[in-house]
Amino acid sequence: MVESKELPYNFMLLNKYSEIFKGRSQQISTELPELYKRAHERSCRALVMDTYGGDCFLEMELFPVRVMNGDKEVDPLLVAYCKWSGYTQTLYWPINTKEIFFKPEEINYISNMVRDDDFYFQTGIWD
């Protein structure tokens, strides 16, 4: 078994992780286009983006990440890595958020994508 690794803060700047997440983003945009569209709209709203004709100009990589709270695995996050006009912002969407309504089949798909990952985000406080 491979030892699990906590993702570093700058994970998207490291080729080791960015290639994996870009591939996952492409997979989500293809396999779950409605979810991708909802996440894009909500990310624009969260970033208070101006919209022109109902659309905002935001490049977004959208991918799930495994999450650990201490030594317990919890629901994965959907990460929106957003770029626009020279700015970069990372948004973290829990799958139980009301901002993006996740359908049960989307939750299953996301959970299956991260199930065997040996890297994760660490969250919470533990003993």
C-alpha positions in Angstrom: 0.0 0.0 0.0 1.2 3.5 -0.9 1.5 6.0 2.0 -1.1 8.7 1.7 0.2 12.3 1.1 -1.4 15.5 2.1 -1.7 17.9 -0.8 0.6 21.0 -0.6 -0.9 24.5 -0.7 0.5 25.1 -4.2 -0.7 21.8 -5.6 -1.8 23.2 -8.9 1.7 24.6 -9.6 3.1 21.1 -9.4 3.0 19.1 -12.6 2.6 15.9 -10.5 -0.9 17.0 -9.5 -1.9 19.6 -12.1 -1.9 17.0 -14.9 -4.2 14.7 -12.9 -6.6 17.4 -12.0 -6.7 18.8 -15.5 -7.6 15.4 -16.8 -10.3 15.1 -14.2 -11.7 18.5 -15.1 -11.9 17.4 -18.7 -13.6 14.2 -17.7 -16.2 16.1 -15.5 -16.9 18.6 -18.2 -17.6 15.8 -20.7 -19.3 13.2 -18.4 -21.2 15.7 -16.1 -21.7 18.8 -18.3 -24.7 20.0 -16.2 -22.7 19.9 -13.0 -19.8 21.7 -14.7 -22.2 24.4 -15.9 -23.8 24.8 -12.4 -20.3 25.0 -10.8 -19.1 27.6 -13.3 -22.2 29.8 -12.7 -21.9 29.5 -9.0 -18.1 30.2 -9.1 -18.8 33.3 -11.2 -21.4 34.4 -8.6 -19.1 33.6 -5.7 -16.2 35.7 -7.2 -18.7 38.5 -8.0 -17.8 38.4 -11.7 -19.4 40.8 -14.1 -21.5 39.0 -16.7 -22.1 40.0 -20.2 -25.1 38.5 -21.9 -25.6 36.1 -19.1 -22.0 34.6 -19.2 -18.9 35.4 -17.4 -15.4 35.1 -18.7 -13.8 32.6 -16.3 -11.5 29.8 -17.2 -12.1 27.0 -14.7 -10.6 23.6 -13.9 -13.2 21.6 -11.9 -12.1 18.5 -10.1 -12.8 16.4 -7.0 -10.3 15.8 -4.2 -10.2 13.3 -1.5 -10.5 14.8 2.0 -9.4 13.5 5.4 -10.4 14.9 8.8 -7.7 13.6 11.0 -7.5 9.9 10.2 -11.1 9.7 9.0 -12.1 10.0 5.4 -15.0 12.5 4.8 -16.9 13.5 1.7 -14.7 14.7 -1.2 -14.6 18.4 -2.2 -15.1 19.7 -5.7 -12.4 22.2 -6.4 -12.9 25.1 -8.8 -9.5 26.4 -9.9 -10.5 29.7 -11.6 -8.5 32.2 -13.8 -9.5 35.5 -15.2 -7.8 38.7 -16.2 -4.5 37.7 -14.7 -6.1 36.6 -11.4 -6.3 33.1 -9.9 -8.7 31.9 -7.2 -9.4 28.5 -5.8 -12.9 27.7 -4.6 -13.8 24.6 -2.6 -17.3 23.2 -3.0 -18.4 20.6 -0.5 -20.7 18.0 -2.1 -23.4 18.9 0.5 -23.4 22.6 -0.4 -26.7 24.2 -1.3 -25.0 26.5 -3.7 -24.5 23.7 -6.2 -27.2 21.1 -6.0 -25.4 17.7 -6.4 -27.5 14.9 -7.8 -27.0 11.5 -6.2 -25.4 10.1 -9.4 -23.0 13.1 -9.5 -21.9 12.4 -5.9 -21.3 8.7 -6.7 -19.3 9.7 -9.8 -17.2 12.1 -7.8 -16.6 9.7 -5.0 -15.5 7.0 -7.3 -13.0 9.3 -9.0 -11.1 9.9 -5.7 -11.6 6.5 -4.0 -8.2 5.1 -4.7 -6.2 8.4 -4.5 -3.1 8.3 -2.3 -3.2 12.1 -1.9 -5.8 14.2 -0.1 -6.6 17.5 1.6 -6.4 17.5 5.4 -9.1 19.4 7.2 -10.4 19.8 10.7 -8.9 19.5 14.1 -8.1 16.2 15.7 -6.4 14.7 18.8 
